């Protein structure tokens, strides 16, 4: 099969023929139809993000495809089914605290690296081998619709955070990082899950106005000034009542004071979800007052990715018409132009924009 291969950090992807994946028990092989390109994939490929990858590797975190081959443990999947390929691979020998690898992207710890040795190559290829449980049926779609269904990979990240926080209908949510790619997705997911109001802070007034245009007056924009105390008060005032849940998805480049200003708007007995990158680039970490956490009974959820059933539940939200994939503006490249796709994604990574490779 044809694939885009990363042979060394900082070098271009090499488009070449590689051996077809072979199937084993507990595995499924997919014909990849469309796969998204992360806006920061260039930083993964050049080594800037220092992601754990054993080279050479076919990168690409999941995508949309059709079932090519199934193992003997699959009872519902059929050849030709349209599916979402979930890249979050979990070890099967510890259900309480499984090791995790993001297939085609990175791995967490020694156990994750062991997973990566087998479930290694990602979706920048004509075929992909996945664990059976990572293949989620979509129902009938057209080949053209496969491109926009790639947005599931972005939407799943905030959905996992809100599931961890047990977000309930009629609650008020604050999304810290609402003007970014994952943050804007969090706004749409929170509303789809029934949030009564989403407070959306940010510095880019054009993007804030666009969020209101897309989703209406349930979105309350807040223009940030950079003053921690003033910004916190403005965010609180924008909400119609107490803020039940704060979701943070700020990137590593952001100062911890910006994140703290948002996080500490949450009400007593409220919940905080941390899915961003503060401190990951070597800067200062997030400091929160111990007495404030303790006396206000604040629940803090650190969340990486999402639970195993999240993809199927999110697909159901889309099928019910509660979450719209047509918000996304997509640009598609063929596999021969994978390097151009990576460059395009880096330059066009704003809210509701998606770069896709169609092998």
DOKE-615658 format. One line per field, with one value per residue (C-alpha): residue number from 0; residue in three letters; x, y, z. Coordinates in steps of 0.2 Angstrom, whole numbers, plus 5000, padded with zeros to 4 digits. Each point is the difference from the previous one (the first is absolute). Example, Ala and Ser with C-alpha at 12.3 -4.5 7.8 and 13.67 -1.06 7.14 Angstrom:
nr: c(0,1)
rest: c(ALA,SER)
X: c(5062,5006)
Y: c(4978,5017)
Z: c(5039,4997)
***
This chain:
nr: c(0,1,2,3,4,5,6,7,8,9,10,11,12,13,14,15,16,17,18,19,20,21,22,23,24,25,26,27,28,29,30,31,32,33,34,35,36,37,38,39,40,41,42,43,44,45,46,47,48,49,50,51,52,53,54,55,56,57,58,59,60,61,62,63,64,65,66,67,68,69,70,71,72,73,74,75,76,77,78,79,80,81,82,83,84,85,86,87,88,89,90,91,92,93,94,95,96,97,98,99,100,101,102,103,104,105,106,107,108,109,110,111,112,113,114,115,116,117,118,119,120,121,122,123,124,125,126,127,128,129,130,131,132,133,134,135,136,137,138,139,140,141,142,143,144,145,146,147,148,149,150,151,152,153,154,155,156,157,158,159,160,161,162,163,164,165,166,167,168,169,170,171,172,173,174,175,176,177,178,179,180,181,182,183,184,185,186,187,188,189,190,191,192,193,194,195,196,197,198,199,200,201,202,203,204,205,206,207,208,209,210,211,212,213,214,215,216,217,218,219,220,221,222,223,224,225,226,227,228,229,230,231,232,233,234,235,236,237,238,239,240,241,242,243,244,245,246,247,248,249,250,251,252,253,254,255,256,257,258,259,260,261,262,263,264,265,266,267,268,269,270,271,272,273,274,275,276,277,278,279,280,281,282,283,284,285,286,287,288,289,290,291,292,293,294,295,296,297,298,299,300,301,302,303,304,305,306,307,308,309,310,311,312,313,314,315,316,317,318,319,320,321,322,323,324,325,326,327,328,329,330,331,332,333,334,335,336,337,338,339,340,341,342,343,344,345,346,347,348,349,350,351,352,353,354,355,356,357,358)
rest: c(UNK,UNK,UNK,UNK,UNK,UNK,UNK,UNK,UNK,UNK,UNK,UNK,UNK,UNK,UNK,UNK,UNK,UNK,UNK,UNK,UNK,UNK,UNK,UNK,UNK,UNK,UNK,UNK,UNK,UNK,UNK,UNK,UNK,UNK,UNK,UNK,UNK,UNK,UNK,UNK,UNK,UNK,UNK,UNK,UNK,UNK,UNK,UNK,UNK,UNK,UNK,UNK,UNK,UNK,UNK,UNK,UNK,UNK,UNK,UNK,UNK,UNK,UNK,UNK,UNK,UNK,UNK,UNK,UNK,UNK,UNK,UNK,UNK,UNK,UNK,UNK,UNK,UNK,UNK,UNK,UNK,UNK,UNK,UNK,UNK,UNK,UNK,UNK,UNK,UNK,UNK,UNK,UNK,UNK,UNK,UNK,UNK,UNK,UNK,UNK,UNK,UNK,UNK,UNK,UNK,UNK,UNK,UNK,UNK,UNK,UNK,UNK,UNK,UNK,UNK,UNK,UNK,UNK,UNK,UNK,UNK,UNK,UNK,UNK,UNK,UNK,UNK,UNK,UNK,UNK,UNK,UNK,UNK,UNK,UNK,UNK,UNK,UNK,UNK,UNK,UNK,UNK,UNK,UNK,UNK,UNK,UNK,UNK,UNK,UNK,UNK,UNK,UNK,UNK,UNK,UNK,UNK,UNK,UNK,UNK,UNK,UNK,UNK,UNK,UNK,UNK,UNK,UNK,UNK,UNK,UNK,UNK,UNK,UNK,UNK,UNK,UNK,UNK,UNK,UNK,UNK,UNK,UNK,UNK,UNK,UNK,UNK,UNK,UNK,UNK,UNK,UNK,UNK,UNK,UNK,UNK,UNK,UNK,UNK,UNK,UNK,UNK,UNK,UNK,UNK,UNK,UNK,UNK,UNK,UNK,UNK,UNK,UNK,UNK,UNK,UNK,UNK,UNK,UNK,UNK,UNK,UNK,UNK,UNK,UNK,UNK,UNK,UNK,UNK,UNK,UNK,UNK,UNK,UNK,UNK,UNK,UNK,UNK,UNK,UNK,UNK,UNK,UNK,UNK,UNK,UNK,UNK,UNK,UNK,UNK,UNK,UNK,UNK,UNK,UNK,UNK,UNK,UNK,UNK,UNK,UNK,UNK,UNK,UNK,UNK,UNK,UNK,UNK,UNK,UNK,UNK,UNK,UNK,UNK,UNK,UNK,UNK,UNK,UNK,UNK,UNK,UNK,UNK,UNK,UNK,UNK,UNK,UNK,UNK,UNK,UNK,UNK,UNK,UNK,UNK,UNK,UNK,UNK,UNK,UNK,UNK,UNK,UNK,UNK,UNK,UNK,UNK,UNK,UNK,UNK,UNK,UNK,UNK,UNK,UNK,UNK,UNK,UNK,UNK,UNK,UNK,UNK,UNK,UNK,UNK,UNK,UNK,UNK,UNK,UNK,UNK,UNK,UNK,UNK,UNK,UNK,UNK,UNK,UNK,UNK,UNK,UNK,UNK,UNK,UNK,UNK,UNK,UNK,UNK,UNK,UNK,UNK,UNK,UNK,UNK,UNK,UNK,UNK,UNK)
X: c(5000,5005,5004,5008,5015,5009,5018,5009,4994,5001,5000,4985,4988,5006,4986,5004,4993,5000,4994,4981,4995,4996,4986,5000,4987,4992,5004,4992,5007,4993,5001,5003,4989,5004,5011,5002,5017,5002,5004,5016,5005,5015,5007,4998,5009,5014,5002,4996,4986,5011,4987,5004,5002,5011,5006,4997,4981,4984,4993,4981,4988,4985,4987,4986,5000,4992,5003,5011,5003,4994,5006,4990,4995,4990,4981,4992,5013,4998,5011,4997,4993,5003,5010,5009,5018,5003,5019,4999,5007,4999,5008,4989,5008,4995,4982,5003,5015,5004,5016,4995,5008,4993,5003,5010,5003,5008,5000,5000,5013,5009,4983,4994,5016,4998,4982,5008,5012,4985,4985,5013,4996,4987,4988,5011,4999,4988,4997,5000,5000,4991,4993,4983,4993,5007,4989,4984,4985,4994,4985,4998,5009,5007,5018,4999,4992,5016,5010,4988,4998,5019,4995,4995,5018,5000,4983,5004,5014,4988,4986,5012,5003,4981,4996,5013,4992,4983,4993,4982,4986,4996,5018,5011,5017,5015,5012,5018,5008,4983,5008,5011,4997,4996,4993,4987,4996,4997,4987,4990,5001,4995,4985,4996,5000,4987,5010,4989,5014,5018,5012,5013,5015,5013,5011,4994,4984,4996,5000,4990,4987,5000,4996,4985,4995,5001,4992,4989,4998,5004,5018,5006,5016,5013,5015,5015,5012,5014,4996,4997,4988,4991,4998,4993,4987,4995,4997,4990,4989,4997,4992,4981,5004,5013,5012,4998,5015,5016,5008,5018,5008,5014,5016,5017,5004,4988,5004,4993,4993,4988,4994,4999,4989,4987,5002,4996,4983,4992,4987,5002,4997,5004,5011,5016,5006,5018,5004,5012,5019,5006,5017,5003,5012,5011,4992,4992,4986,4982,5000,4983,4997,4998,4988,4989,4999,4996,4988,4990,5000,5007,5001,5015,5000,5016,4995,5010,4989,4983,4992,4999,4981,5002,5001,4984,4991,5006,4995,4983,4999,5005,4986,4987,5004,5006,5018,5004,5015,4996,5007,5017,5009,5010,5015,5005,5017,5004,5013,5014,4998,5001,5014,4990,4985,5011,5005,4983,4993,5013,4996,4981,4996,4987,4983,4989,5014,5006,5013,4998,5009,4991,5011)
Y: c(5000,5018,5010,5016,4995,5010,4993,5014,5015,5016,4991,5000,4986,4987,4993,4982,4983,4990,4982,4999,4998,4982,4995,4991,4995,5015,5011,5008,5007,5016,5008,5018,5012,5016,5006,5017,5008,5008,5019,4996,4985,5009,5002,4981,4996,5012,4994,5017,4992,4986,4987,4982,4992,4985,5003,4997,5002,5003,5015,5005,4999,4990,5005,4993,4985,4983,4983,4990,4985,4994,4988,4985,5010,5013,4996,5017,5007,4995,5002,5017,5008,5019,5002,5013,4994,5005,5003,4998,4983,4992,4985,4986,4992,5014,5006,5012,5010,4995,5006,5011,5004,5012,4989,5010,5014,4997,4988,5003,4991,4983,4991,5012,4997,4981,5003,5011,4986,4990,5013,5012,5006,5014,5006,5009,4984,4990,4987,5000,4986,5003,4991,4994,5011,5015,4999,5009,4998,5016,4993,5004,5015,5005,5001,5019,5001,4991,5016,5009,4985,5002,5014,4986,4999,5018,5000,4985,5008,5013,4987,4989,5015,5003,4982,5000,5015,4993,5015,5001,5009,5018,5003,5015,4995,5011,4995,5006,5001,5002,5009,4985,4984,4989,5014,5004,4982,5000,5014,4990,4984,5008,5007,4984,4992,5012,5014,5015,5012,5000,5014,5002,5010,5005,5015,4998,5010,4994,4981,5004,5009,4985,4988,5011,5000,4981,4995,5015,5009,4984,5005,5014,5008,5008,5010,4997,5014,4990,5006,4985,5007,5011,4986,4989,5012,5003,4982,4998,5015,4993,4984,5001,4991,4990,4991,4981,4993,5008,4991,5005,4995,5014,4996,4999,5017,5009,5007,4991,5016,5000,4982,5004,5015,4989,4985,5010,5006,4983,5000,4991,4982,5002,4990,5004,4991,5001,4994,5014,5002,5011,4996,4987,5010,5002,5016,5003,4989,5004,5006,5000,5005,4984,5009,5005,4983,4992,5012,5002,4981,5002,4984,5001,4987,4997,4992,4993,4995,4991,4984,4985,5003,5018,4999,4990,5012,5015,4992,4998,5019,5003,4988,5008,5017,5008,5002,5006,4995,5013,5014,4994,5008,4986,5000,4983,4993,4983,4989,5005,5018,4996,5012,5014,4995,5001,5018,5005,4994,5010,5016,4997,4993,5012,4996,4988,4998,4983,4993,4982,4987,4989,4984)
Z: c(5000,4998,5016,5007,5011,5012,5000,5011,5009,4990,4983,4988,5000,4987,4989,4995,4999,5017,5004,5002,5019,5005,5011,5016,5013,5008,4985,4985,4984,4993,4983,5005,4990,5009,5015,5008,5002,5017,5000,5009,4991,4993,5018,5003,4984,5003,5018,5008,5010,5006,4997,5004,4983,4994,4983,4986,5002,4989,5010,5000,5015,4994,4986,4990,4990,4995,5007,4990,5011,5017,5013,5008,5015,4990,5001,4993,4988,4982,4985,4992,5015,5002,5016,5011,5004,5019,5002,5019,5003,5017,5007,5003,5016,5012,5000,5015,4994,4982,4991,4985,4983,4987,4984,4988,5012,5017,5015,5019,5010,4997,4999,4987,4990,5001,4992,4987,4994,4993,4998,4993,4983,4998,4986,4988,4989,4989,5014,5019,5013,5016,5016,4996,5014,4992,4985,5002,4987,4993,4990,4981,4994,4983,4995,4999,5018,5007,4999,5012,5012,5003,5012,5013,5004,5006,5008,5010,5011,5008,5001,5010,5012,5002,5003,5014,5008,4998,4991,5002,4990,5005,5008,4996,4993,4998,4986,5003,4982,4991,4985,4996,4989,5015,5010,4987,4999,5018,4998,4988,5010,5016,4991,4992,5017,5006,5009,5003,4998,4994,5006,4986,5005,4988,4992,4982,4999,4982,5005,5016,4988,4989,5014,5004,4982,4999,5016,5006,5017,5010,4997,5010,4993,5012,4993,5011,5005,5008,5017,5011,5012,4988,4988,5013,5005,4982,4997,5015,4996,4982,5007,5004,5017,5008,4989,5003,4989,4993,4986,4996,4983,4999,4990,5008,4995,5011,5017,5015,5007,4985,5004,5019,4996,4991,5012,5016,4993,5004,5014,5016,4998,4981,4988,4991,4985,4995,4982,4995,4999,5014,5005,4987,4990,5016,5007,5017,5005,5006,5018,5009,5018,5011,5012,4985,4993,5017,5008,4984,4997,4982,4989,4988,4986,4990,4984,4986,4985,5004,5006,4988,4997,4996,4981,4999,5011,4990,4984,5007,5004,4982,4993,5012,4992,5016,4994,4983,4990,4986,5011,4994,4984,4993,4988,4993,4993,4992,5009,4987,5007,5019,5003,4992,5011,5016,4995,4996,5016,5010,4991,5000,5018,5006,5006,4990,4987,4995,4989,4993,4991,4989,4996)
***
